[in-house]
C-alpha cells in the first residue's frame, strides 16, 4: 500500500502539483455548495452561531463572493464540481432547482444539481428537473428533518433509480444526529429501490463501518470523502477508524472526492492531504480524485476521461 504515494499538498498553492504528480488533468469534486446569495448568508450565519445541527465552532475557510469562490476552485484545478442545494422546509426545493439550473447554465464546470423535500409536489418537480437536464441531486436528511422512507418520496427515489441520476445523500448522523439519520433508515430506502445510484456524503460520518457495509452490499451505492479522515472530524469525536482502511482498497471504485467547499474549517489542501495519509497508493488516489466521478457522470457530461497527462 506504500507504492509511489505522492507528497501531500501542504497548502492550496501545491494542489496543482499534487494532481499533476498523479498524472491527472485535474480534480472532480462531487460535494461543493453554491446557493443563492441571501440563502448562503443565512447558512453562514447559522454556522457562526453554532446552530443545533452544527454543535461546535466551525469557521468558514472560503467566505468569499461567488466570483472569487469560482476562481479559487478553477485555480486549484477542480475541473468539475456541484452546487449542492438543499431545502430545510417544504416549498423551497423547486425554487432552488430553478436557481441551480441557471447557475449550471452560466457555470460550465458545474454539474446541473437539483434537490427535493418530502412533499407531494416532489413527485412532479423531480421528474421535471431530470427532464431539464439535472445530473446530480442532493438529499439532506439531517437538515430537512424528513424521513427518507416517507411514502411521498417513493416516486422520487423511483424516478432517480430509473433515470440512473446519482443522488448525494447526507444520511449519516454527523455532525449531530437527526430524527431520521443513520444507516438503518437509509438501508430501507435501498431495499425498496436497489437500483438507486446514491452517494453517501461524508463517508457516512460517524457510522463509517455500517455505511461501508452498505456500499459493499449495493452495487450502485458510493461514498464521498467530504471532511472524512480530516483532523477536524477527529477533533469532533468522529475519527476514521484505522482498522477500516483496508476495506477502502476493495471499494476504490466507489469512493468519490468531496470537500464541502466553501463551508469548511480548513484549507482545501487538508482534505487531499488526509487522503494521502491513508497510504493507499497512487492508483487509489487517482480513482478517488478524478476517475470514479468521471466514470459516474461522463455518460451525460463532457468530462475529461481517466486519461493521463505527462
Order of alpha helices (4+ residues) and beta strands (2+ residues): alpha-beta-alpha-alpha-beta-alpha-beta-alpha-beta-alpha-alpha-beta-alpha-beta-alpha-beta-alpha-alpha-beta-alpha-alpha-alpha
